Amino acid sequence: MNTTITSVQTTIVSADDGARTYEVKKVLLDETGAPAPGSDAILIGLYPTTTTAEPYKTDLSTNHLVCKMQEIGLRSVRILNLFSQVCESEKLSARGLEVDEENLTYIQSVLQEEDLQKTFCIISWGNSMATCRAANETKERIVDCFYTCHPEGKLYQLSSPSLALENTECVHVLYLGIRHKREAWGLCEYHFQKKELPPEKPAKRGRKKKALKAAEPVERPNAEAPEQNASEKGGA
C-alpha cells in the first residue's frame, strides 16, 4: 500500500476590497512541497470568479485546468483575464463596458517580466464577447504588448485530438472541459487576427418622433364655416 500526498498552491492578487482579482496562480506541489516537474504558463481568460473572501472556492474552468495541468506538462499557471471584476454568480455584461485600464496595466507588467521567455503564454478567452469593443481593444493591446516585449515569441492555445481548430479560436477552458474532457489536452501555436467591427449604429429616434407628433395640438375645423358656405350657396 502506498500513500501519496500532494497539494495545489494558490496565490491570489486582488484589490484591497476583493472586488477585483488580477491574478490567480496555481502551482502543483510534490510530496516534498516543491513544484512538480513541468513548465510554467500564463493563461488569459475573460473574467475571474475567484475572490480573496473565499480563496478555497474554485470554478469549473479552474478545476478542469488543474486536472489537465500535469497532462499538458505544466507545473504552474498564472491565470489572468481581460477584465478583473469578480463575477461569482452572473456573467459580465458587455453593455457599457469599458477597457479595464488598471487590469491591463497589470497584465502588461507581467508580459514584460524577464523570465517570461521560458513561459507558455496561452490565449483562452474563447469567442464570448466577440463583438464587445472593450474586449477586442483589450485583446489587441495585450497581443501588441506581448510581441513588443517578445518579438520572436509565440502565443499558444489549448487543443485536443478531435477539436476542430479552424472552427474554434482560442478555445475557452470550460468549453474544452465540457466537450473534450476525456481526451488528452495539449498546446498548439495561436495566430491572433484583428477583427474589424461594424460602425456603431445611430440611436433610433422613430418612437420619440411619433410621441412628439402625437403630443402636438390638433387644429379642428371652424364649426361656423359650413353654415357660412351653405348661406353663400343658397344666396347664389
ZIBELVEN-V736630 format. One record per pair of residues at least 24 apart in sequence whose C-alpha atoms are under 7 Angstrom apart, sorted by the first residue. I is the first residue (numbers start at 1). J is the second residue. If there is no record, write none. Layout:
I_J + I_J
This chain:
4_31 + 5_31 + 6_30 + 6_31 + 12_52 + 18_51 + 18_52 + 18_53 + 19_85 + 19_86 + 20_84 + 20_85 + 20_86 + 21_48 + 21_51 + 21_84 + 21_85 + 21_86 + 22_80 + 22_84 + 22_103 + 23_78 + 23_79 + 23_80 + 24_78 + 24_79 + 24_80 + 25_77 + 25_78 + 25_79 + 26_76 + 26_77 + 26_78 + 27_75 + 27_76 + 27_77 + 28_75 + 28_76 + 35_75 + 36_75 + 37_75 + 38_73 + 38_74 + 38_75 + 39_73 + 39_74 + 39_75 + 39_76 + 40_74 + 40_75 + 40_76 + 40_77 + 40_119 + 40_120 + 41_74 + 41_76 + 41_77 + 41_78 + 41_119 + 41_120 + 41_121 + 42_77 + 42_78 + 42_79 + 42_120 + 42_121 + 42_122 + 43_77 + 43_78 + 43_79 + 43_80 + 43_121 + 43_122 + 43_123 + 43_124 + 44_79 + 44_80 + 44_81 + 44_122 + 44_123 + 44_124 + 44_125 + 45_80 + 45_81 + 45_82 + 45_123 + 45_124 + 45_125 + 46_81 + 46_82 + 46_83 + 46_125 + 47_81 + 47_82 + 47_83 + 47_84 + 47_85 + 47_86 + 48_81 + 48_84 + 48_85 + 48_86 + 48_87 + 49_86 + 49_87 + 49_88 + 50_86 + 51_86 + 60_174 + 61_173 + 61_174 + 64_177 + 65_173 + 68_185 + 71_185 + 72_185 + 72_186 + 82_135 + 82_138 + 94_129 + 94_132 + 97_134 + 98_134 + 99_134 + 99_138 + 108_142 + 108_145 + 111_146 + 112_149 + 120_156 + 121_155 + 121_156 + 122_155 + 122_156 + 122_157 + 123_155 + 123_156 + 123_157 + 123_170 + 124_157 + 124_170 + 124_171 + 124_172 + 124_173 + 125_170 + 125_171 + 125_172 + 126_169 + 126_170 + 126_171 + 126_172 + 127_169 + 140_194 + 154_189 + 155_189 + 155_190 + 156_187 + 156_188 + 156_189 + 156_190 + 157_187 + 157_188 + 157_189 + 157_190 + 158_185 + 158_186 + 158_187 + 158_188 + 159_185 + 159_186 + 159_187 + 159_188 + 160_184 + 160_185 + 160_186
